[in-house]
Amino acid sequence: MDKKSIEEDFSFLKQRRGVLAVLIYGSSVTGRNHGRSDIDVCIVAPDEDQWELWMDVDRKVSGKDKYDFHIFEDLGLRMKHRVMENHEVLWSRDEPRLQEYFYKYRELWKDQAKARKVA
């Protein structure tokens, strides 16, 4: 499935002022996708009620292709790091604000990595 189609399926989120960006990540970005691969979508929404947002997205994209969508704020730090390091932006309300928002999580990841000697 092409990015344009994915963007159209999630375009209703542009009406929600608290949604900052919609990203794709995972095998769709790395090129390791195959016929059974799902499309990993991450919604960055720091100013939204997470449960309400999840229910809205589930209602509107349920049954469309093979989406596996997540809300960034609900992810653990390791998964947030994976998304931040390997994603493509489908759309962003404010790209500089998105990068600024990611900055604090990148710093948290660095601190955790140092503490665990993973960095």
N, C-alpha and C positions, 0 to 999 in steps of 0.2 A: 504494500500500500504506500502511496506517495505522501510526502509531507503535507501537500496541499489538502488532500482528503482528510488527513488527521486534524489539521488546523480547522477545517470546516466543521468537523464533528464536535470540536471543543470550542467553537467560536462563541457559543452562548455565554461562556465565562467572561467575555469582554464586558458584559453588562454588569457584572459583579465588581464593584469598585474596590473591594478588598483583595481581589486576585491580582497579583503582581506579574505572574508569568506562567506560561505552560511550556514544559520541556519534554523532549523525548530522551531516553537514555537506554542503556543496555545494548542488546544485540542489534537493535535497529540502527544504532550509532556506530558500533564497533565493526559492523559488517559480518558478524557471526550468526546472523539470523538464517533460518531455514524454513521449510514449509509449515512446521508446527510451532514456530516462534510466535510469541505474543508481542504486542507493541506496548512497551513500557512508557507510561506517561506520568509525569510528575507535575503537580499543580502547586505553585508557590503562592501561598495566600496568608500572609502574616496578619491581615486585618479581617479575617473571616471566622465565623463560628465553624469549626472543623467538621462537626457532626452534620450540621445543616448542609454544608458544602458537599460533603461526601454523599449524602442522600440525593441531593440535586443532580450531581454528576452521575450517580448510579442509575437514576431514573432515565436520564437522557442518553446515555451511551450503552446501557445494558443491552446486550444482544448485537451490538454493532461490532463486526469483525472480532478481533481477539485483543481487546484492550486490557491491560493490567495497569490500573491507575492508582496513584498514591498521592497523598497530600504531604508535601515536604515537611511541614511542621510536625506531622505524626511519625516521621521516620526516626530511627535511632541515629546516633552520631556517625557510626560507620557507614550506614546507607546514605546519609546526607553527603558524606565525603565522596562516596562513589558517584552519586548524581552530580555533584558540583564539578568533579574532575572529568566526567565523561558524559556530556549532554549536548544537545542542540536545542536552541530556543525556537519554539514554534511561533510564539509571540510574547512580547513583554510590554507592559504598560510604561516602563521606565527602566531601560537597561542599566544606567549608572546606579539607580537605587537597588536593582537586583544584585549587582556586584557588591555594593555596600552591605546589603543584607547577608550575602554569602560570606563576607569577610569575617564576621564574628564567629561563624561556624568553622571556617578554615582555621582561625586562631585556636578555637577549642580543640580541633582535631590535632593541631601541632602540639598543643600542651599535653593532650592524652598520649600522643605518639612518643613524646619525650619521656613521659612518665613510664611508659611500657617499653621503652627502648626500641621502638618500631620505626622511628623517623629516618 
